Amino acid sequence: MKRTIKKAILGKKIGMTSFFTEDGAAIPITIVECGPCPVVSIKTDEKDGYNAIQIGFQDIEERKLSKPLRGLFEKNNIAFKKYLKEFRNTEKEYKIGDIITVEDFEINDKVRVSGISKGKGFQGVVKRHHFSGVGMQSHGQHDRERHPGSIGGSSNPSKVFKGVRMAGQMGNKRVTIRNIEVVEVIADKNLILFKGSLPGAPNSLLEIVKV
């Protein structure tokens, strides 16, 4: 079943701070600079096999774009943008050149936010999977407290099954958080304040969608 997207915008994570509600409670919020995002192209069932809009975000110099991308922006008379993202099955009808802004969102909206989480490099099992280690400093383990221990059988099955939690790359993956609440919309500065934390480092790209 295809889910219809009511609203969608791209934004840049600014950082976190505290926000005081009307009753005096302090809540953690994440500030995101969103849009304005022009509609760069439109995909249709007849021509492309699916319905979607492609929107751009964040100005960029012409020399930093490939020739095909420069041609796309010039053809539609739109300023060059660093990021392009597609959103399928939008509820609202758009045309090329329409501008999506933070004014499309309202306080108390519940949205889905996606981004690339902070990369933490190659980590062991204690940090990556919250293992407690292999035990006390005894039985020949005085220098192996943070090691994973045994990972497979001996004669049977004589292999390590896929999916075993081991050391490896941590973070730097696409993360989606649902039901994030919009706390405040500051239209004149293109800012949206979201309750709680969001994935990614400051200045990283975020996709905000209301379904």
Secondary structure, 3 states (H helix, E strand, C coil): CCCCECEEEEEEEEEEEEEECCCCCEEEEEEEEECCEEEEEEECHHHHCCCEEEEEEEECCHHHCCHHHHHHHHHCCCCCEEEEEEEECECCCCCCCCEECHHHCCCCCEEEEEEECCEEEEECHHHHHCCCCCCCCCCCCCCCCCCCCCCCCCCCCCCCCCCCCCCEEEECCEEEEEEEEEEEEEHHHCEEEEECCCCCCCCCEEEEEEC
